[in-house]
Amino acid sequence: MKVWYDGEVDILYISLRRGPAYDSEELSPDVRVEYDEKGKLIGIEVMNARTSVFKAIAKEIATQLKETTATKTPQPSKMHRRMQTQTNMPNVKRPPRFTV
């Protein structure tokens, strides 16, 4: 797979396999896919890439962050757990604190 970006015309092209394009299809006003003569996808062309690609990436990141924070319960760190254990144990002698 190879990826090219032409900043002058704001087009991103993703080549999935080598060979000439035999047919193409417009999936949206900014996305066109190309097929070889066997009908296999060989390339994806994204016009207005700065706008469409970056918005899609930002949206996906936001979705992933929402899912991650919604499903994960914050866990205390190892140090925090160790400190909790030490403070909850009444027979543990703590070293004296020194002040300077």
Secondary structure as the mmCIF struct_conf table of DSSP 4:
data_model
#
loop_
_struct_conf.conf_type_id
_struct_conf.id
_struct_conf.beg_label_comp_id
_struct_conf.beg_label_asym_id
_struct_conf.beg_label_seq_id
_struct_conf.end_label_comp_id
_struct_conf.end_label_asym_id
_struct_conf.end_label_seq_id
STRN STRN1 LYS A 2 ASP A 6
TURN_TY1_P TURN_TY1_P1 GLY A 7 ASP A 10
STRN STRN2 ILE A 11 SER A 15
BEND BEND1 ARG A 17 ARG A 17
BEND BEND2 GLY A 19 GLY A 19
STRN STRN3 ASP A 23 SER A 28
TURN_TY1_P TURN_TY1_P2 PRO A 29 ASP A 30
STRN STRN4 VAL A 31 TYR A 35
TURN_TY1_P TURN_TY1_P3 GLU A 37 LYS A 38
BEND BEND3 GLY A 39 GLY A 39
STRN STRN5 LEU A 41 MET A 47
BEND BEND4 ASN A 48 ASN A 48
HELX_RH_AL_P HELX_RH_AL_P1 ALA A 49 THR A 71
HELX_LH_PP_P HELX_LH_PP_P1 LYS A 72 PRO A 74
HELX_RH_AL_P HELX_RH_AL_P2 LYS A 78 ASN A 88
TURN_TY1_P TURN_TY1_P4 PRO A 90 ASN A 91
HELX_LH_PP_P HELX_LH_PP_P2 VAL A 92 ARG A 97
#
